[in-house]
Amino acid sequence: MATRRVQDHHLRVVPEMLGLPLASPSRRIAAIVLDGVVLVLPTVAVALTAAGLSLRASDRPAYDGLRVLRPGRSASASATHDALRALAPLLVRLEAPGLPPAAALAVEEGRLDEAADLLSTRNLEFALRLDESGESPLAPGHVRVPIEKLIPVGARAMALLGVPALYFTLLSSLLGATIGKRLAGVRVRRLDGERLSLVESFERFTGYLHIPALLGWPVLDLWRDPNRQLPHDRTVHTVVVRAPRRSARKAVKPAPEPPVDPAAD
């Protein structure tokens, strides 16, 4: 194998990149906050879908019961009782906060109708918590259904990291900016002027992990680095620049000259 030599690949800045205005720290922080807001819905959707599919495969009666009892749906008294009867063993397995001890004992002894009657006096509170932060206080008379405990560990990781990875990788490579960056008026550019490939875009996303790993210290590079490069920028040799403003005025085309009439000569 031939010996490789040091090259200026990615280290040189093409002339058309020199002098471009860099995105300010406030715009970059605003962009990442906006991206976080955009990612909430798809992340929650993936998590709920994974929870539903997992429960349907492992406990179909409880799955059907949750569908009957889901918020916004009305059901008859008999249908509600049957749904609570099917759901009671699941609540015991999940160690649902607020579950009456008498209902848990009734489930253990096989008295599911009695457990359903006890649960009918409580309000079910559906909660999805993907992080490990503390739970919010539970109101009296409520039973919390922890949806996150229904999600397999792999699916939970996919919702927390897979969705953002796909979002940042595809949009940064194909469009040069995520939705948050577009709203903040900034773009991602490689120093050599080339388009960011999918692999490089994914590497740039993984570089974000340096920030929480170092307790946010790398964010100071937005002020002290000459090109305001953060660790994920240095990983793939990118900078974040201000997006060029589109002129509000359309170029006015000159009116065509009237044809010359030979008879007028």
TAHUPE-V661882 format. One line per field, one symbol per residue. psi: psi as a letter, one per 20 degrees, with the letter a starting at -180 (. if undefined). A space follows every 10 residues. Layout:
psi->???
This chain:
psi->pqpqqprjpi hqpqhihpip pqpqhhhhgh ghgghhghig ghghggghgg gggghhhhng ghghghhhjq qipqqrgghg ghghghhghg hghilppipp hhgghhghjj mhhhhhhhhi iqppoppooi ajrqqqqpqq jqpponhhii pqgghghhhh hgghggghgg hhghijqrgg hghikrqpqq hjirqprggh hhhhghhhih ghhkkihihi ihhiphjlpr ghghgjlrqo rpppppphpq popqpqqqqp ohii.
